Amino acid sequence: MKTIKALVIGLMVIVSFDVRSVNAHAEEIKHVVTSSDTLSKISEKYFGSTDFVDKIAKDNQIDNPNLIFDGQVLKIETKESEGGIKLIRHNKVIIDQTPKETKAEETVQEKQVADSQNTPDEVTGKVLYMESTAYSSDPRDSLGGGTVTATGQNLLTNPMAVAVDPNVIPLGTRLYVEGYGEAIASDTGGAIKGNIIDVHFSTYEQCIQWGRRTVKVTILD
């Protein structure tokens, strides 16, 4: 009898586990932000696409999805009981309950993208999407680069400057950086390699507010 009871209990545990694996509420993972992270990359890592940036921001009460900091701990809910979110583990889809009727949601997302691209200045030119950090000539910024750029631009009198990798964007190029404005690629930096830029601000507070984000960069000339 004990053997039969043990088998029954074991089967109940297995059945219970299988049901819970499908119907459980959101599974939470802790992610510690590093200097190379963006919400887009985090969304891609845990969900297999960049469509969940807004969800991650909402779950972590982040007002500005472009603004996250090194060491920040984010909770990542990789599955919901309703809504059909894919559970990704080790780059494999474990559960896929994605709803088929998503046209209305896609239309809203497309409209939001279109609205974000309609800038007041309506700038035109070659477009790059790059990671952006910020630096300043403020003495409180320990990573600041002084008051004169690599091309000789005086940041005290002309603070609008962008540090670039000259192999990607030549020095002297006129740029329009989304959320920053028009500036000249007039500086370089040891950490500015490849698809990354560093925009200059006059104060350290502005750098903190800017954080690290992905921006649209338009080459004006």
Summary of the structure (lengths in Angstrom):
residues: 221
radius of gyration: 23.5
end to end distance: 84.7
largest distance: 89.1
contacts: 587
relative contact order: 0.14
helix: 27%
strand: 27%
